[in-house]
Amino acid sequence: VFLLRLHGGQAMASQAYLNLPPTSGKVVLSTSCGDIDVELWCKEAPVACRNFIQLCMEGYYDNTMFHRIIAKFMVQGGDPTGTGEG
């Protein structure tokens, strides 16, 4: 849960995270070169996992391309403009 610190030192849960999907499991990225299984580390990065799952559910990554590819090391994608600057 994302916390917002108030002046009195009390923490309050952000309303933005109350209706998000649970952070567990994995995501399968379907590409033109085959599927990629992405394991989510929800215990270590719960907010990042929630954000990623929410964007997946909203179709944010649909039909995006990998704009950066380093052979035998990594690929980078998720930019809807396909330039790496979006």
QUINORNOR-V180798 format. One record per residue. N is the residue number from 1. PHI is phi as a letter, one per 40 degrees, with the letter a starting at -180 (none if undefined). NEAR is the number of other C-alpha atoms within 8 Angstrom. D_FIRST is the distance of its C-alpha to the first C-alpha in Angstrom with 1 decimal. Layout:
n = <N/N>
phi = <PHI/PHI>
near = <NEAR/NEAR>
d_first = <D_FIRST/D_FIRST>
This chain:
n = <1/2/3/4/5/6/7/8/9/10/11/12/13/14/15/16/17/18/19/20/21/22/23/24/25/26/27/28/29/30/31/32/33/34/35/36/37/38/39/40/41/42/43/44/45/46/47/48/49/50/51/52/53/54/55/56/57/58/59/60/61/62/63/64/65/66/67/68/69/70/71/72/73/74/75/76/77/78/79/80/81/82/83/84/85/86>
phi = <none/c/b/b/c/c/d/c/g/c/b/b/c/c/c/c/b/c/b/c/c/c/b/a/g/a/b/b/c/c/b/c/b/h/c/b/c/b/c/c/c/c/c/c/a/c/c/c/c/c/c/c/c/c/c/c/c/c/g/d/c/d/g/c/b/c/c/b/b/b/d/g/b/a/b/b/a/g/c/c/c/g/b/g/b/c>
near = <8/7/8/8/8/8/5/4/6/7/8/8/9/10/6/6/9/7/6/8/7/5/10/7/6/8/9/8/8/7/7/4/4/6/8/8/8/8/7/10/9/10/5/5/8/11/9/7/12/12/8/8/11/10/10/10/7/6/7/9/10/6/4/11/9/10/11/8/8/7/5/4/5/7/9/8/11/10/13/9/8/13/7/9/6/7>
d_first = <0.0/3.8/6.2/9.7/12.6/15.5/19.1/19.4/17.0/14.6/10.8/9.5/6.3/7.4/9.4/9.4/6.4/7.8/10.8/10.0/11.7/10.8/10.7/14.0/17.6/19.4/20.6/24.3/25.7/29.1/31.5/35.2/35.7/33.8/30.3/27.8/25.3/22.0/20.1/16.3/15.0/11.5/11.5/12.7/10.8/7.7/7.0/10.8/11.3/9.4/11.4/14.5/14.5/14.1/17.0/19.0/18.8/20.0/22.8/22.1/23.6/26.5/29.9/28.7/30.7/30.3/31.6/31.9/33.4/34.6/36.7/35.7/32.6/30.0/29.4/27.2/26.4/24.1/25.9/27.3/30.3/31.2/32.0/29.0/28.7/26.8>
